[in-house]
Amino acid sequence: MWAYLMHLGDNMWGDPGSTLKFARYESELQTDDKVWKDTIDFLPSQGINTVLIDIGDAIQYETHPEISVKGAWSKDKLKKELSRMRAMGLEPIPKLNFSAGHDAWLGIYSRMLSTPQYYQVCEDVILEVAELFDTPKYFHLGMDEEVAIHQSGLAMCVVRNGDLWWHDIYHLFNACEKAGVRPWVWSDYCWHHPEKFFEKMPKSVLQSNWFYSRIRKNPDGTYNHIAYQTYVKLNEMGYEQVPTSSTWEQWYNSKETMELSRESISYDLLLGHMTAPWHFCKPHTIHMLINDAFQFGLAKKEFYPND
């Protein structure tokens, strides 16, 4: 898997009333169709074969139309785009982030966490999106950065601690099982709670650990950040991984992440690599979106020239 993260929806960070300048809550879809198309069209030239699509509130849901923002894509429009992508050799995979810090796309339900109504809505949209994507192999559930520091600019801050976080994520896993798809999550919960993570995280859940700064080693041979050391630990504990890099902080992260994975992750547990530009599809971001794919492609050619 050589994957690229695309955002169809924008409301993943700032909720209504947020003071976050870089991520305002938008009641109308911001995705520029030309930027979307130009980016998608560039990806195969860089050896990318998978597109992880962060949907959020950017489609017209049938089960919960109250979630969808103004201008959201119709399901028919998205299905046509998914068919076009498949014809180009790109496998589309859906993503809905259910982290309490990244779920503004859920609208009013983002403020109903851990209630029966919340669980039902989560299951409804997972089943609907899985069907829309023709029962994809994977379904990314997000679940990253649910810690207080990442919500300091939000109007409402909510963090599920202890067993409640696990109770809720198991609901999401069960919804994926019901939809016939394999759950996929970010792995940063493991940075803060490694013992609990390895006790409770099923091996059936695909992991994407991530971090975007320079990768260095300590004198004792361990990596210079808990995030990078987590790649090693996930491998030791037998989890399948898709390491994730980005140009968000510096351009060489894909190269260094692939070098780390070649050194520290067993081939049978390494299902691929992913890059996440963390820019929305707007006219002023097209160069960042293209550059992220280009840097990922350069790293792929260096470390996997025959793949």
VOGU-3710 file (C-alpha; in Angstrom, 3 decimals, decimal comma):
1> mwaylmhlgd> 0,000/0,000/0,000  1,383/3,395/-1,061  -1,213/5,719/0,377  -2,004/9,439/0,324  -4,433/11,154/2,729  -6,940/13,528/1,116  -9,465/15,719/2,931  -12,886/16,021/1,368  -14,282/17,551/4,560  -12,574/20,313/6,560
11> nmwgdpgstl> -14,254/20,253/9,964  -11,800/18,032/11,807  -10,234/20,501/14,253  -12,122/23,697/15,027  -15,642/23,399/16,399  -18,262/26,200/16,282  -16,909/28,904/18,573  -13,308/27,733/18,256  -10,459/30,242/18,502  -8,141/28,094/16,341
21> kfaryeselq> -6,961/30,373/13,546  -5,639/27,586/11,320  -8,839/25,512/11,403  -12,076/27,462/11,505  -15,338/25,600/11,566  -17,006/26,018/8,166  -20,744/25,544/7,610  -20,188/25,262/3,840  -17,941/22,823/1,981  -14,562/24,371/1,178
31> tddkvwkdti> -13,144/21,696/-1,160  -12,206/23,063/-4,575  -13,120/20,506/-7,261  -10,222/21,441/-9,555  -7,639/21,207/-6,768  -9,101/17,843/-5,794  -8,934/16,541/-9,380  -5,456/17,927/-10,110  -4,074/16,341/-6,947  -5,694/12,963/-7,578
41> dflpsqgint> -4,475/12,973/-11,185  -0,869/13,535/-10,023  -0,738/10,676/-7,524  -0,226/7,662/-9,847  2,904/9,289/-11,313  4,470/9,093/-7,843  3,783/5,395/-7,387  0,780/5,997/-5,119  -1,920/3,324/-5,365  -4,220/4,095/-2,404
51> vlidigdaiq> -6,106/7,243/-1,379  -7,416/7,566/2,173  -10,353/9,981/1,975  -11,282/11,909/5,134  -14,985/12,454/4,502  -16,364/14,165/7,585  -19,478/16,188/6,827  -18,675/16,572/3,120  -21,228/14,132/1,693  -25,007/14,151/1,754
61> yethpeisvk> -25,761/11,439/4,294  -29,066/9,622/3,962  -29,066/8,276/7,513  -28,251/11,644/9,088  -28,640/14,514/6,591  -28,396/16,970/9,495  -24,634/16,285/9,627  -23,910/17,383/6,051  -22,653/20,916/5,411  -24,010/23,154/2,671
71> gawskdklkk> -22,535/22,171/-0,687  -21,679/18,634/0,425  -21,086/16,199/-2,418  -23,975/13,963/-3,356  -23,350/10,270/-2,917  -23,690/9,882/-6,677  -20,932/12,457/-7,264  -18,602/10,688/-4,865  -19,366/7,263/-6,364  -18,451/8,577/-9,814
81> elsrmramgl> -15,188/9,955/-8,426  -14,429/6,651/-6,706  -14,970/4,853/-10,025  -12,696/7,324/-11,793  -9,995/6,779/-9,176  -10,223/3,004/-9,452  -9,873/3,261/-13,226  -6,590/5,148/-12,607  -5,281/2,332/-10,397  -6,066/4,092/-7,107
91> epipklnfsa> -7,864/2,228/-4,325  -10,084/4,613/-2,302  -10,383/3,935/1,438  -12,787/5,896/3,692  -11,855/7,725/6,884  -14,109/9,226/9,561  -12,287/10,566/12,604  -14,141/9,805/15,842  -11,548/11,356/18,159  -13,220/13,804/20,547
101> ghdawlgiys> -10,734/16,422/19,369  -11,405/15,916/15,649  -15,122/15,210/15,397  -16,654/18,621/14,722  -17,938/17,081/11,469  -20,459/15,120/13,578  -22,279/18,361/14,323  -24,524/18,211/17,394  -23,554/14,571/17,969  -19,961/15,577/18,708
111> rmlstpqyyq> -21,375/16,950/21,974  -23,222/13,725/22,785  -20,196/11,466/23,248  -20,726/8,109/24,943  -24,515/8,239/24,806  -26,827/5,704/23,147  -27,714/8,250/20,458  -24,015/8,870/19,742  -23,286/5,161/19,367  -26,184/4,744/16,951
121> vcedvileva> -25,123/7,689/14,791  -21,532/6,399/14,634  -22,726/2,978/13,521  -25,139/4,465/10,989  -22,518/6,583/9,219  -19,902/3,806/9,238  -22,355/1,401/7,614  -23,501/4,014/5,097  -19,982/5,029/4,081  -18,766/1,429/3,884
131> elfdtpkyfh> -21,619/0,654/1,496  -20,864/3,803/-0,528  -17,254/2,610/-0,952  -18,457/-0,875/-1,985  -17,234/-2,546/1,222  -13,578/-1,473/1,158  -10,841/-3,591/2,708  -10,173/-1,001/5,441  -12,006/1,792/7,269  -9,920/4,411/9,088
141> lgmdeevaih> -11,498/5,576/12,356  -8,957/8,251/13,322  -8,938/8,350/17,152  -5,740/10,426/17,417  -4,800/13,255/19,785  -7,631/12,846/22,278  -5,721/14,761/24,950  -6,499/18,111/26,539  -3,654/20,108/24,967  -5,071/19,567/21,481
151> qsglamcvvr> -8,440/21,014/22,466  -7,299/24,197/24,189  -8,807/26,376/21,451  -12,139/24,570/21,200  -15,393/25,884/22,588  -16,079/22,514/24,219  -13,230/20,267/25,389  -13,963/16,569/25,932  -11,486/13,777/26,647  -12,546/10,196/27,286
161> ngdlwwhdiy> -10,200/8,760/29,895  -9,455/5,231/31,016  -11,846/2,484/30,047  -14,410/4,848/28,498  -12,095/5,483/25,529  -11,801/1,730/25,030  -15,515/1,176/25,521  -16,245/3,642/22,722  -13,557/2,457/20,324  -14,839/-1,105/20,684
171> hlfnacekag> -18,238/0,182/19,544  -16,527/1,531/16,420  -14,661/-1,738/15,861  -17,943/-3,638/16,147  -19,568/-1,308/13,595  -16,701/-2,021/11,196  -17,134/-5,743/11,720  -20,841/-5,355/10,994  -19,969/-3,482/7,785  -17,488/-6,165/6,736
181> vrpwvwsdyc> -14,423/-3,879/6,831  -11,171/-3,981/8,791  -10,702/-1,074/11,260  -7,625/1,144/10,908  -6,529/3,745/13,486  -3,816/6,229/14,361  -1,504/4,783/17,032  -0,582/7,771/19,212  -2,691/6,533/22,141  0,233/4,135/22,574
191> whhpekffek> 2,645/7,034/23,239  0,816/7,974/26,429  -0,612/4,614/27,582  1,574/1,824/26,179  0,647/-0,826/28,741  -3,074/-0,250/28,301  -2,690/-0,116/24,522  -0,954/-3,472/24,252  -3,375/-5,016/26,732  -6,531/-3,902/24,920
201> mpksvlqsnw> -5,785/-3,136/21,242  -6,792/-6,098/19,030  -4,174/-7,341/16,575  -6,875/-7,271/13,917  -6,816/-3,439/13,907  -4,406/-1,937/11,376  -2,068/0,637/12,928  -0,726/3,909/11,536  1,815/5,426/13,858  3,063/8,866/12,802
211> fysrirknpd> 5,353/11,787/13,577  6,753/14,444/11,274  9,979/15,882/12,708  13,555/14,758/11,971  14,331/11,214/13,047  17,440/10,767/15,152  18,821/8,096/17,456  19,935/8,344/21,056  23,388/7,078/22,110  21,804/3,805/23,271
221> gtynhiayqt> 20,355/3,143/19,793  16,749/4,004/20,613  14,958/6,667/18,622  14,861/10,253/19,836  11,096/10,478/20,336  8,535/8,129/21,847  6,595/8,315/18,582  9,468/6,823/16,600  10,177/4,234/19,281  6,516/3,208/18,996
231> yvklnemgye> 7,157/1,857/15,491  9,661/-0,517/17,062  7,347/-1,528/19,885  4,364/-2,129/17,587  6,572/-4,428/15,537  7,824/-6,296/18,599  4,233/-6,833/19,727  3,155/-8,184/16,337  0,916/-5,415/14,960  0,563/-4,810/11,237
241> qvptsstweq> 1,490/-1,235/10,348  1,269/1,466/7,712  3,790/4,097/8,937  2,728/7,658/8,152  4,961/10,551/7,130  4,328/14,145/6,050  5,894/17,341/4,760  3,962/19,216/7,456  7,129/19,968/9,452  9,979/19,163/7,073
251> wynsketmel> 10,440/17,668/3,618  12,627/14,672/4,491  10,193/12,911/6,812  9,057/10,339/4,220  12,644/9,377/3,458  13,571/9,064/7,123  10,362/7,186/7,999  10,957/4,628/5,248  14,556/4,236/6,387  13,321/3,595/9,940
261> sresisydll> 10,779/1,041/8,761  13,361/-0,850/6,692  15,512/-1,083/9,793  12,907/-1,681/12,503  9,718/-3,243/11,075  9,422/-6,847/9,914  8,507/-7,147/6,253  5,496/-9,357/7,005  4,093/-6,727/9,394  4,742/-3,746/7,105
271> lghmtapwhf> 1,650/-3,366/4,906  2,857/-0,186/3,239  3,473/3,508/3,814  1,294/6,597/3,825  1,857/10,329/3,539  -0,460/12,955/5,030  -0,001/16,534/3,750  -2,518/17,981/6,257  -3,672/20,639/3,812  -7,216/21,024/2,549
281> ckphtihmli> -8,130/21,133/-1,141  -8,067/24,877/-1,723  -6,438/26,883/-4,542  -3,641/28,243/-2,342  -2,672/24,746/-1,106  -2,238/22,917/-4,415  1,547/23,274/-4,368  1,768/21,831/-0,845  -0,460/18,906/-1,825  1,603/18,144/-4,926
291> ndafqfglak> 4,914/18,583/-3,116  3,889/16,157/-0,384  3,122/13,460/-2,968  6,356/14,263/-4,823  8,540/13,936/-1,708  6,790/10,645/-0,871  7,442/9,439/-4,421  11,133/10,348/-4,206  11,488/8,364/-0,976  9,664/5,390/-2,487
301> kefypnd> 12,019/5,359/-5,480  15,040/5,408/-3,172  13,974/2,663/-0,770  11,579/0,595/-2,899  12,749/1,123/-6,513  11,137/-2,088/-7,781  7,757/-1,717/-6,095
//
